[in-house]
Amino acid sequence: MLLRKVGFSPVFSTALRLAPSASGSARPAESSLFTYNGRPYASQAAEAVLDKHATGSETAAKTSTDKKTSDLESKSFAVNMFKGQISTAQVFPFPSVMNEEQTQFLSELVGPVAKFFETVNDPMKNDELEKVEDGTMEGLKEMGAFGLQVPSHLGGLGLTNTQYARLVEIVGMHDLGVGITLGAHQSIGFKGILLFGNKQQKEKYLPKLATGETIAAFCLTEPSSGSDAASIKTVAVQSDCGQYFTLSGGKIWISNGGLAEIFTVFAKTPIKDKTTGEVKDKITAFIVERGFGGVTHGPPEKKMGIKASNTAEVHFDAVRVPLENVLGEVGGGFKVAMNILNNGRFGMAAALSGTMKGVISKAVDHAANRTQFGNKIHNFGVIQEKVARMAMMQYVTESMAYMISANMDMGASEFQIEAAISKIFASEAAWTVTDECIQIMGGMGFMKDAGVERVMRDLRIFRIFEGTNDILRLFVALNGFQNAGKQLKGLQHALKNPIGNAGFLAGEISKRAKRKAGLSSGLSLHGTVHPELAESGELLVKAIEQFGGVVEDQLLKHGKKIVDEQFVLKRVSDSAIDLYAMVVVLSRASRSLSQGHSSAQHEKVLCETWCLEAHDRIMNDMKALQSSSSKRLFKNLRAISTAVVENGGVVSPHPLGF
């Protein structure tokens, strides 16, 4: 009976239709999802995770028992939601990772750092000077702010990711220009040395970097390569003796570019394949000292915001870089770059949660004291809705930041999707919250002295750098499709031995049949979320079931060509962001309710409200992707854009005719 079901199940008949495109070549289907015209497409960040998964993917494809399959399953919530599954290991309960000593140390740092930014740092002066004041820079160095995560034996504070996030949050509340100076130095500038440096490299460079005696910068972006990192032109050619590389090229928009003495530089290096003899260009990461000679920088760029930070072009003219200054492996630079960026994104969410706290306080102060029409404006419904949504977005962002930092501190290896989601959400939420703050404050908010317009200008860059949000949306969706593709690949192989995989296949058949019929597939968060949030938990479960089904349908429909379906990818990514937002607030609010926090009921309302609206957004997007009208919509959007571009601007004639 089981064999009859396996052989004729419509669900598996559909799955098998993927086989020609998935297995028609030697490469796994999931790998081909990310290749376009022979090179990684758009978000090459996807490439950084392909090598890591390759072995596990092949093993999973050949698995013939349930136990072996489960052993290889990811613990990442985001990875599993693309499969229509729930993994609670990294999200429930809301993680608490600091021991007593770490908590005490952090509490001793928070007060002085907050006081420094309240009494010493002057963000408006920094903005006007277009540099961080010298006194502020020296004060930051004295506090150890330039080496927050450098191990203590190398001169730093040795903070965990969670401790780092808490201090970065304070910086973000007060001055994003200073935040960029510090972040460009340690979150990306020398992060590669922390992550990939050998013992000698760490001992040589980190002590002076930790004290701020030397400043670091991250050099990736070039005139012809922004999001398309694989198209960089900077080259490094190894000498015949093999002892050094000659580095030549230019980088643009480099934060700390005019201040730095140490640069993490990415360049193409010609590498000969030992087997075929073919020479290919691969990216390599280098630690470059200004003192090597041939390193120059341009004048500080004139920018819309974060004016206090230094941004400049950096040029490398036949710079001789010793072999021992290769960071990681020769040809392994792309992986280094993507890991640096993935590793630092949670810090942006932490900083921007602080920014939102600051502007919400300004908005609330104005709303509580401003009287119009004989009433305080905070009593008006339109203002109440603004404040409520501002509070929800801050709560989600903060929850994401500390969920991810805790996962990292616990040793999680898969957090790249979650980190990208947090960067997208935080940068867009902070912009919206600050915009609404100005709206609540009215004309006062528009004035320079209120200090909000500076925050607004500073925030605009956060949706662009360290991976534009548009590219990161592709990254989120394509990584998710990759993992869903591996699951389908496993099913195809399981079908080759239906008797040996009877239990596994029966479960998969049942799950898909229920999903097609609109029934629950058996997922549940009962006993995981707090009982008072059971209804919100059920909304998350229903949304994940629907999401997983649509992801599978789209993968079966488009196969490896899903990479070209950016209208689809954007909507899938938006839903993924909402799903992760739902689970982090469910987890955090559940903890508050369980521990009886004084804010527990308030957090419950924040969580319930967010989940209600997020669920509806997800369901609407998933319904639209399954509708025939979406195809027409996407076709129309493409046609409109093409016409406008071909015309060099708007196509429609002026209504007056001239």
C-alpha positions as CSV (number, residue, x, y, z in Angstrom):
1,M,0.0,0.0,0.0
2,L,2.8,2.4,0.9
3,L,4.5,1.7,-2.5
4,R,1.3,2.5,-4.3
5,K,1.2,5.9,-2.5
6,V,4.8,6.6,-3.2
7,G,4.5,5.7,-6.8
8,F,1.4,7.8,-7.6
9,S,1.3,10.6,-5.0
10,P,0.7,13.9,-6.8
11,V,3.1,15.5,-4.3
12,F,6.0,13.3,-5.2
13,S,5.1,13.3,-8.9
14,T,5.6,17.1,-8.7
15,A,8.8,16.7,-6.8
16,L,10.2,14.3,-9.4
17,R,9.7,16.8,-12.1
18,L,12.6,18.7,-10.6
19,A,14.9,15.8,-11.4
20,P,16.0,16.8,-14.9
21,S,17.2,20.2,-13.9
22,A,18.4,19.2,-10.5
23,S,20.4,16.1,-11.4
24,G,21.2,16.6,-15.0
25,S,24.7,17.8,-14.2
26,A,27.3,16.7,-11.8
27,R,26.7,19.6,-9.5
28,P,24.0,19.5,-6.8
29,A,20.9,21.5,-7.7
30,E,21.3,23.8,-4.8
31,S,24.7,24.9,-6.1
32,S,23.4,25.8,-9.5
33,L,20.8,28.1,-7.9
34,F,23.5,30.7,-7.4
35,T,25.2,30.7,-10.8
36,Y,24.4,33.1,-13.6
37,N,26.4,33.5,-16.8
38,G,29.2,31.5,-15.3
39,R,29.8,33.6,-12.2
40,P,28.0,34.2,-8.9
41,Y,25.1,36.4,-9.4
42,A,24.2,39.6,-7.5
43,S,24.6,38.4,-3.9
44,Q,27.8,36.4,-4.2
45,A,27.5,36.1,-0.5
46,A,25.6,33.0,-1.3
47,E,28.9,31.5,-2.5
48,A,30.4,31.8,0.9
49,V,28.1,29.1,2.3
50,L,28.2,26.7,-0.7
51,D,31.6,25.2,0.1
52,K,30.6,24.7,3.8
53,H,27.5,22.8,2.8
54,A,28.8,20.8,-0.1
55,T,29.9,17.7,1.8
56,G,26.8,17.8,4.1
57,S,24.6,18.1,1.0
58,E,26.0,15.1,-0.7
59,T,25.8,13.1,2.5
60,A,22.2,14.1,3.0
61,A,21.3,13.2,-0.5
62,K,22.6,9.6,0.0
63,T,20.9,9.2,3.4
64,S,18.7,6.2,3.8
65,T,17.6,6.4,7.4
66,D,15.7,8.9,9.4
67,K,18.4,9.0,12.0
68,K,21.2,10.0,9.6
69,T,19.0,12.7,8.1
70,S,18.2,14.2,11.5
71,D,21.9,14.2,12.5
72,L,22.6,16.6,9.6
73,E,19.7,19.0,10.2
74,S,20.5,22.6,10.8
75,K,19.5,24.2,14.1
76,S,19.0,27.6,12.5
77,F,15.4,28.7,12.8
78,A,15.7,30.7,9.5
79,V,17.1,27.8,7.6
80,N,14.3,25.5,8.7
81,M,11.5,27.9,8.1
82,F,12.3,27.8,4.4
83,K,11.6,24.1,4.6
84,G,8.3,24.6,6.4
85,Q,9.8,23.3,9.6
86,I,10.4,24.8,13.1
87,S,13.7,24.4,14.9
88,T,13.5,25.9,18.4
89,A,17.0,25.1,19.5
90,Q,18.4,28.6,18.9
91,V,15.3,30.7,19.6
92,F,13.5,29.2,22.7
93,P,13.9,30.0,25.4
94,F,15.2,33.5,24.8
95,P,18.9,33.0,25.4
96,S,20.8,34.2,28.4
97,V,24.5,33.6,27.8
98,M,26.5,35.8,30.2
99,N,27.8,34.3,33.4
100,E,27.9,36.3,36.7
101,E,31.4,37.7,36.1
102,Q,30.6,38.8,32.5
103,T,27.4,40.4,33.7
104,Q,29.2,42.3,36.4
105,F,31.9,43.5,34.1
106,L,29.4,44.7,31.5
107,S,27.4,46.6,34.2
108,E,30.5,48.3,35.3
109,L,31.1,49.5,31.7
110,V,27.6,50.6,30.8
111,G,27.5,53.6,33.2
112,P,30.8,55.2,32.3
113,V,30.2,54.7,28.5
114,A,26.7,56.3,28.7
115,K,28.1,59.2,30.8
116,F,30.9,59.8,28.3
117,F,28.4,60.1,25.4
118,E,26.1,62.3,27.5
119,T,28.7,64.7,28.8
120,V,31.9,64.5,26.7
121,N,30.9,63.6,23.1
122,D,29.1,66.4,21.2
123,P,27.4,64.9,18.1
124,M,26.3,68.2,16.7
125,K,29.9,69.6,16.9
126,N,31.3,66.4,15.3
127,D,28.7,66.8,12.5
128,E,29.7,70.4,11.9
129,L,33.5,69.7,12.0
130,E,33.0,66.6,9.8
131,K,35.3,64.7,12.2
132,V,35.2,63.3,15.6
133,E,36.7,65.9,18.0
134,D,40.2,65.1,19.1
135,G,39.3,65.0,22.8
136,T,36.5,62.6,22.1
137,M,38.8,60.3,20.2
138,E,41.3,60.3,23.0
139,G,38.6,59.6,25.5
140,L,37.3,56.7,23.5
141,K,40.9,55.2,23.3
142,E,41.3,55.6,27.1
143,M,38.1,53.7,27.7
144,G,39.2,50.8,25.5
145,A,36.5,51.5,22.9
146,F,38.8,50.6,20.0
147,G,39.4,47.1,21.2
148,L,36.1,45.9,22.6
149,Q,36.4,42.3,21.4
150,V,40.2,42.0,21.2
151,P,41.3,39.3,23.8
152,S,42.5,40.8,27.0
153,H,45.9,39.2,26.7
154,L,46.4,41.2,23.5
155,G,45.4,44.5,25.1
156,G,41.6,44.6,24.5
157,L,38.5,44.2,26.7
158,G,37.8,40.7,25.4
159,L,34.0,41.3,25.3
160,T,31.6,38.6,24.1
161,N,29.2,39.5,21.2
162,T,26.4,40.2,23.7
163,Q,28.6,42.5,25.8
164,Y,29.7,44.2,22.6
165,A,26.1,44.7,21.4
166,R,25.2,46.4,24.7
167,L,27.9,49.0,24.4
168,V,27.3,49.5,20.7
169,E,23.7,50.2,21.5
170,I,24.8,53.1,23.7
171,V,26.9,54.6,20.9
172,G,24.0,54.2,18.4
173,M,21.7,56.1,20.8
174,H,24.0,59.1,20.9
175,D,26.2,59.5,17.7
176,L,26.1,57.3,14.6
177,G,29.1,59.2,13.2
178,V,31.2,58.0,16.1
179,G,29.6,54.6,15.8
180,I,30.9,54.3,12.2
181,T,34.4,55.3,13.2
182,L,34.5,52.6,15.9
183,G,32.6,50.0,13.8
184,A,34.7,50.5,10.6
185,H,37.7,50.0,12.8
186,Q,36.8,46.8,14.7
187,S,33.5,45.4,13.3
188,I,35.0,45.1,9.8
189,G,38.4,46.8,9.8
190,F,40.4,44.3,11.8
191,K,37.7,41.7,12.3
192,G,39.4,39.6,9.6
193,I,42.5,39.4,11.8
194,L,40.3,38.2,14.7
195,L,38.5,35.6,12.7
196,F,41.2,34.4,10.2
197,G,44.5,35.7,11.5
198,N,47.2,33.3,12.6
199,K,49.0,33.6,15.9
200,Q,51.7,35.8,14.6
201,Q,49.4,38.2,12.8
202,K,47.2,38.6,15.9
203,E,50.2,39.2,18.1
204,K,51.7,41.7,15.7
205,Y,48.7,43.8,14.9
206,L,46.0,43.5,17.5
207,P,47.7,45.2,20.5
208,K,48.1,48.6,18.8
209,L,44.7,48.3,17.1
210,A,43.0,47.5,20.5
211,T,44.4,50.7,22.0
212,G,43.6,52.9,19.0
213,E,47.2,53.7,18.5
214,T,46.6,52.4,14.9
215,I,43.3,52.6,13.1
216,A,42.0,49.9,10.7
217,A,39.9,50.1,7.6
218,F,38.1,47.5,5.4
219,C,38.9,47.9,1.7
220,L,36.5,46.1,-0.7
221,T,34.4,48.5,-2.7
222,E,35.7,49.8,-6.0
223,P,34.2,52.1,-8.7
224,S,33.1,49.1,-10.7
225,S,32.2,46.7,-7.9
226,G,29.8,47.5,-5.1
227,S,27.4,44.7,-4.4
228,D,29.1,42.7,-7.2
229,A,32.2,42.0,-5.1
230,A,33.5,39.4,-7.6
231,S,34.2,42.1,-10.2
232,I,36.9,43.9,-8.3
233,K,39.8,45.2,-10.4
234,T,42.5,45.5,-7.7
235,V,45.2,42.9,-8.4
236,A,48.0,41.3,-6.4
237,V,50.6,39.3,-8.3
238,Q,52.9,37.0,-6.5
239,S,56.6,37.4,-7.0
240,D,58.6,34.7,-8.7
241,C,60.3,33.9,-5.4
242,G,56.9,33.5,-3.8
243,Q,57.8,35.7,-0.8
244,Y,55.6,38.8,-1.6
245,F,52.7,40.1,-3.7
246,T,52.7,43.4,-5.6
247,L,49.3,45.1,-4.9
248,S,47.9,47.7,-7.3
249,G,44.4,49.3,-7.5
250,G,42.0,51.7,-5.9
251,K,39.2,51.5,-3.4
252,I,36.4,54.0,-2.9
253,W,34.2,55.1,0.0
254,I,36.4,53.6,2.6
255,S,35.4,54.4,6.2
256,N,38.5,55.5,8.1
257,G,40.3,55.5,4.8
258,G,42.1,58.7,5.6
259,L,42.9,57.7,9.2
260,A,43.9,54.1,9.0
261,E,47.4,52.6,9.2
262,I,46.2,49.0,8.8
263,F,44.0,47.9,5.9
264,T,42.2,44.7,5.2
265,V,42.4,44.7,1.4
266,F,40.8,42.4,-1.1
267,A,42.4,41.8,-4.5
268,K,42.4,39.4,-7.4
269,T,45.3,37.0,-7.5
270,P,46.1,34.8,-10.5
271,I,46.2,31.2,-9.3
272,K,47.3,28.2,-11.4
273,D,45.4,25.0,-11.1
274,K,48.0,22.3,-10.2
275,T,46.0,19.7,-12.1
276,T,45.0,21.5,-15.3
277,G,47.6,24.3,-15.4
278,E,44.8,26.8,-16.1
279,V,45.2,30.2,-14.5
280,K,42.2,31.8,-12.8
281,D,41.7,35.0,-10.8
282,K,40.6,34.4,-7.3
283,I,40.1,37.0,-4.5
284,T,42.7,37.0,-1.7
285,A,42.6,39.1,1.5
286,F,45.7,40.9,2.7
287,I,46.8,42.8,5.8
288,V,48.3,46.0,4.4
289,E,50.3,48.5,6.3
290,R,50.4,52.1,5.2
291,G,54.1,51.9,6.1
292,F,54.7,49.5,3.3
293,G,54.8,52.5,0.9
294,G,52.7,53.1,-2.1
295,V,49.5,53.6,0.0
296,T,47.8,57.0,-0.4
297,H,44.3,58.4,0.2
298,G,42.1,61.1,-1.2
299,P,40.5,64.0,0.6
300,P,37.5,63.2,2.9
301,E,34.3,62.7,0.9
302,K,31.5,65.2,1.3
303,K,28.5,63.1,2.5
304,M,24.8,63.5,3.3
305,G,25.2,62.0,6.8
306,I,27.7,60.3,9.2
307,K,29.8,63.4,8.5
308,A,31.9,62.8,11.6
309,S,33.3,59.6,10.2
310,N,36.2,59.8,7.7
311,T,35.4,58.4,4.2
312,A,38.0,58.5,1.5
313,E,39.4,56.8,-1.5
314,V,42.5,54.6,-0.9
315,H,45.0,53.9,-3.6
316,F,47.6,51.1,-3.7
317,D,50.5,51.7,-6.2
318,A,52.7,48.7,-6.5
319,V,52.6,48.0,-2.8
320,R,54.9,45.1,-1.8
321,V,52.9,42.9,0.6
322,P,54.8,40.1,2.3
323,L,53.5,36.5,1.9
324,E,52.9,36.3,5.7
325,N,50.4,39.1,5.4
326,V,47.9,37.0,3.5
327,L,44.8,36.7,5.6
328,G,43.4,33.2,5.5
329,E,44.3,31.3,2.3
330,V,45.5,32.6,-1.1
331,G,42.3,32.6,-3.2
332,G,40.1,32.4,-0.1
333,G,39.4,36.1,0.2
334,F,35.8,36.1,-0.8
335,K,35.0,33.7,2.1
336,V,36.9,36.0,4.4
337,A,35.0,39.1,3.3
338,M,31.6,37.5,3.6
339,N,32.4,36.1,7.0
340,I,33.5,39.4,8.2
341,L,30.3,41.1,7.0
342,N,28.1,38.3,8.4
343,N,29.9,38.4,11.7
344,G,29.4,42.1,12.2
345,R,25.8,42.6,11.1
346,F,24.2,41.9,14.5
347,G,26.1,45.0,15.8
348,M,24.2,47.2,13.4
349,A,20.9,46.0,14.8
350,A,22.2,46.6,18.3
351,A,23.3,50.1,17.4
352,L,20.1,51.0,15.6
353,S,18.0,49.7,18.5
354,G,19.7,52.3,20.6
355,T,19.1,55.0,17.9
356,M,15.4,54.2,18.0
357,K,15.3,54.4,21.8
358,G,16.8,57.9,21.6
359,V,14.4,59.3,19.0
360,I,11.4,57.6,20.6
361,S,12.3,59.4,23.8
362,K,12.3,62.7,21.9
363,A,9.0,62.0,20.2
364,V,7.3,60.9,23.5
365,D,8.6,64.0,25.3
366,H,7.1,66.2,22.7
367,A,3.8,64.3,22.5
368,A,3.5,64.4,26.3
369,N,4.0,68.1,26.6
370,R,2.5,69.5,23.3
371,T,-1.1,70.8,23.6
372,Q,-3.3,71.2,20.6
373,F,-7.1,71.6,20.5
374,G,-7.1,71.7,24.2
375,N,-5.5,68.3,24.6
376,K,-2.1,66.7,24.9
377,I,-1.3,65.3,21.5
378,H,-0.4,61.9,22.9
379,N,-4.1,61.4,23.5
380,F,-4.9,61.5,19.8
381,G,-5.3,58.2,18.0
382,V,-3.1,59.1,15.1
383,I,-0.2,59.9,17.4
384,Q,-0.9,56.8,19.5
385,E,-0.6,54.6,16.5
386,K,2.7,56.2,15.5
387,V,4.2,55.8,19.0
388,A,2.9,52.2,19.2
389,R,4.5,51.2,15.9
390,M,7.7,52.9,16.8
391,A,7.8,50.9,20.0
392,M,7.1,47.7,18.2
393,M,9.9,48.2,15.7
394,Q,12.4,49.0,18.4
395,Y,11.3,45.9,20.4
396,V,11.7,43.7,17.3
397,T,15.1,45.1,16.4
398,E,16.5,44.8,19.9
399,S,15.2,41.3,20.2
400,M,16.9,40.3,17.0
401,A,20.2,41.9,18.0
402,Y,20.4,40.0,21.3
403,M,19.0,36.8,19.9
404,I,21.7,36.7,17.3
405,S,24.6,37.8,19.5
406,A,23.6,35.1,22.1
407,N,23.5,32.5,19.3
408,M,27.0,33.5,18.3
409,D,28.2,33.4,21.8
410,M,26.8,29.9,22.2
411,G,28.9,28.8,19.2
412,A,26.2,28.7,16.5
413,S,27.8,28.3,13.1
414,E,24.7,29.1,11.0
415,F,23.4,32.6,11.6
416,Q,24.1,34.3,8.2
417,I,20.4,34.5,7.3
418,E,19.4,35.8,10.7
419,A,22.2,38.3,10.6
420,A,21.2,39.6,7.2
421,I,17.5,39.8,8.3
422,S,18.5,41.8,11.3
423,K,20.5,44.3,9.2
424,I,17.6,44.8,6.8
425,F,15.0,45.1,9.4
426,A,17.0,47.4,11.7
427,S,18.1,49.8,9.0
428,E,14.5,50.2,7.7
429,A,12.9,50.3,11.1
430,A,15.2,53.0,12.3
431,W,14.5,55.1,9.3
432,T,10.8,54.8,9.8
433,V,10.9,55.4,13.5
434,T,13.0,58.6,13.0
435,D,10.8,59.8,10.2
436,E,7.8,59.4,12.5
437,C,9.6,61.1,15.3
438,I,10.0,64.2,13.1
439,Q,6.3,63.9,12.1
440,I,5.2,63.9,15.7
441,M,7.4,66.8,16.6
442,G,6.2,68.7,13.5
443,G,8.1,71.9,12.6
444,M,10.2,71.5,15.7
445,G,11.5,68.1,14.4
446,F,12.5,69.7,11.2
447,M,14.7,72.2,12.9
448,K,18.5,71.5,13.3
449,D,18.6,72.2,17.0
450,A,16.2,69.3,17.8
451,G,19.0,67.0,16.6
452,V,16.7,64.6,14.8
453,E,17.5,65.8,11.3
454,R,21.1,64.8,11.8
455,V,20.0,61.3,12.9
456,M,17.8,61.1,9.8
457,R,20.8,62.0,7.5
458,D,23.1,59.6,9.3
459,L,20.6,56.7,9.0
460,R,20.2,56.8,5.2
461,I,23.5,55.1,4.6
462,F,22.6,52.0,6.7
463,R,20.3,50.6,4.0
464,I,23.2,50.9,1.6
465,F,26.5,49.8,3.1
466,E,27.7,46.4,4.4
467,G,25.4,44.9,1.8
468,T,22.6,46.9,0.3
469,N,19.2,45.8,1.6
470,D,18.1,44.9,-2.0
471,I,21.1,42.5,-2.3
472,L,20.6,41.2,1.2
473,R,17.0,40.4,0.4
474,L,18.3,38.2,-2.5
475,F,20.9,36.7,-0.1
476,V,18.2,35.8,2.4
477,A,15.8,34.3,-0.2
478,L,18.5,32.4,-2.2
479,N,20.1,30.9,0.9
480,G,16.7,29.8,2.0
481,F,15.9,28.3,-1.4
482,Q,19.3,26.5,-1.3
483,N,18.4,24.7,1.8
484,A,14.9,23.9,0.6
485,G,16.5,22.5,-2.6
486,K,18.7,20.2,-0.5
487,Q,15.6,18.8,1.2
488,L,14.0,18.1,-2.2
489,K,17.2,16.5,-3.4
490,G,17.1,14.2,-0.3
491,L,13.5,13.2,-1.2
492,Q,14.5,12.3,-4.7
493,H,17.2,10.0,-3.5
494,A,14.9,8.5,-0.8
495,L,12.5,7.6,-3.6
496,K,15.1,5.5,-5.2
497,N,14.9,3.2,-2.2
498,P,11.2,3.5,-1.0
499,I,11.3,0.4,1.2
500,G,14.4,1.4,3.0
501,N,13.1,4.9,3.5
502,A,9.5,4.0,4.2
503,G,9.1,5.9,7.5
504,F,10.7,9.0,6.2
505,L,8.7,9.0,3.0
506,A,5.4,8.3,4.8
507,G,6.0,11.4,7.0
508,E,6.8,13.6,4.0
509,I,3.8,12.3,2.1
510,S,1.5,13.0,5.0
511,K,2.9,16.5,5.6
512,R,2.5,17.6,2.0
513,A,-1.0,16.0,1.6
514,K,-2.2,17.9,4.7
515,R,-0.6,21.1,3.4
516,K,-2.4,20.7,0.0
517,A,-5.7,20.2,1.8
518,G,-5.2,23.3,4.0
519,L,-4.7,21.2,7.2
520,S,-2.1,21.6,9.8
521,S,1.0,19.5,9.1
522,G,1.5,18.8,12.7
523,L,3.9,21.7,13.6
524,S,3.3,23.1,17.0
525,L,4.8,25.5,19.6
526,H,2.6,24.3,22.3
527,G,4.6,24.1,25.5
528,T,7.3,26.3,24.0
529,V,5.7,29.7,24.0
530,H,4.1,31.0,27.1
531,P,0.4,30.0,27.4
532,E,-0.7,33.6,27.3
533,L,0.9,33.8,23.8
534,A,-0.5,30.6,22.5
535,E,-2.7,32.3,19.9
536,S,0.3,34.3,18.6
537,G,2.4,31.1,18.5
538,E,-0.3,29.5,16.4
539,L,-0.2,32.4,13.9
540,L,3.5,31.8,13.5
541,V,3.0,28.0,13.0
542,K,0.4,28.7,10.3
543,A,2.5,31.2,8.6
544,I,5.5,28.9,8.5
545,E,3.5,26.0,7.0
546,Q,2.2,28.3,4.3
547,F,5.6,29.8,3.7
548,G,7.3,26.4,3.4
549,G,4.7,25.2,0.9
550,V,5.1,28.3,-1.3
551,V,8.9,28.1,-1.2
552,E,8.8,24.5,-2.3
553,D,6.2,25.3,-5.1
554,Q,8.4,28.2,-6.4
555,L,11.5,26.0,-6.4
556,L,9.7,23.2,-8.3
557,K,8.3,25.8,-10.7
558,H,11.5,27.7,-11.5
559,G,14.3,25.3,-10.5
560,K,17.7,26.9,-10.9
561,K,16.1,29.8,-12.7
562,I,14.7,31.0,-9.4
563,V,17.8,33.2,-9.3
564,D,16.3,35.3,-12.1
565,E,12.9,35.7,-10.3
566,Q,13.7,38.8,-8.3
567,F,10.1,39.8,-7.9
568,V,9.4,36.5,-6.3
569,L,12.6,36.6,-4.2
570,K,11.8,40.0,-2.7
571,R,8.4,38.8,-1.5
572,V,9.8,35.6,-0.1
573,S,12.5,37.5,1.7
574,D,10.0,40.0,3.1
575,S,8.0,37.1,4.5
576,A,11.1,35.5,5.9
577,I,11.9,38.8,7.7
578,D,8.4,38.9,9.2
579,L,8.7,35.2,10.3
580,Y,12.0,35.8,12.1
581,A,10.6,38.9,13.7
582,M,7.6,37.0,15.0
583,V,9.7,34.2,16.6
584,V,12.2,36.6,18.4
585,V,9.4,38.6,20.0
586,L,7.5,35.5,20.9
587,S,10.6,34.1,22.6
588,R,11.4,37.3,24.4
589,A,7.9,38.1,25.6
590,S,7.5,34.4,26.7
591,R,10.6,34.8,28.9
592,S,9.3,38.0,30.4
593,L,5.9,36.4,31.2
594,S,7.6,33.3,32.6
595,Q,9.9,35.3,34.8
596,G,7.2,37.8,35.9
597,H,9.0,40.9,34.6
598,S,7.2,44.2,35.5
599,S,7.0,44.9,31.7
600,A,5.6,41.4,30.9
601,Q,2.1,42.5,30.0
602,H,3.3,45.4,27.9
603,E,5.7,43.0,26.0
604,K,2.8,40.6,25.6
605,V,0.8,43.3,23.8
606,L,3.8,44.3,21.7
607,C,4.2,40.7,20.7
608,E,0.5,40.0,20.0
609,T,0.2,43.1,17.9
610,W,3.3,42.4,15.9
611,C,2.3,38.8,15.2
612,L,-1.2,39.7,14.1
613,E,0.0,42.1,11.5
614,A,3.0,40.1,10.4
615,H,0.9,37.0,9.9
616,D,-1.5,38.9,7.6
617,R,1.4,40.4,5.6
618,I,2.9,36.9,5.1
619,M,-0.4,35.3,4.1
620,N,-1.1,38.1,1.6
621,D,2.3,37.8,0.0
622,M,2.1,34.0,-0.2
623,K,-1.4,34.2,-1.6
624,A,-0.2,36.7,-4.2
625,L,2.7,34.5,-5.3
626,Q,0.3,31.6,-5.9
627,S,-2.1,33.8,-7.8
628,S,-2.0,34.1,-11.6
629,S,-2.4,37.9,-11.1
630,S,1.1,38.1,-9.7
631,K,2.6,37.0,-13.0
632,R,0.7,39.9,-14.7
633,L,1.8,42.3,-12.0
634,F,5.4,41.4,-12.4
635,K,5.2,41.6,-16.2
636,N,3.7,45.1,-15.9
637,L,6.3,46.3,-13.4
638,R,9.1,45.1,-15.7
639,A,7.5,46.7,-18.8
640,I,7.0,50.1,-17.0
641,S,10.6,50.1,-15.8
642,T,12.0,49.2,-19.2
643,A,10.0,51.9,-20.9
644,V,11.2,54.6,-18.4
645,V,14.8,53.5,-18.7
646,E,14.7,53.5,-22.5
647,N,13.1,56.9,-22.5
648,G,15.7,58.3,-20.1
649,G,12.9,59.3,-17.7
650,V,9.2,59.4,-17.3
651,V,7.3,58.4,-20.5
652,S,3.9,60.1,-20.1
653,P,3.6,63.5,-21.7
654,H,2.7,66.5,-19.5
655,P,-1.0,66.8,-18.9
656,L,-1.0,70.3,-20.2
657,G,0.7,69.2,-23.4
658,F,3.8,71.3,-23.0
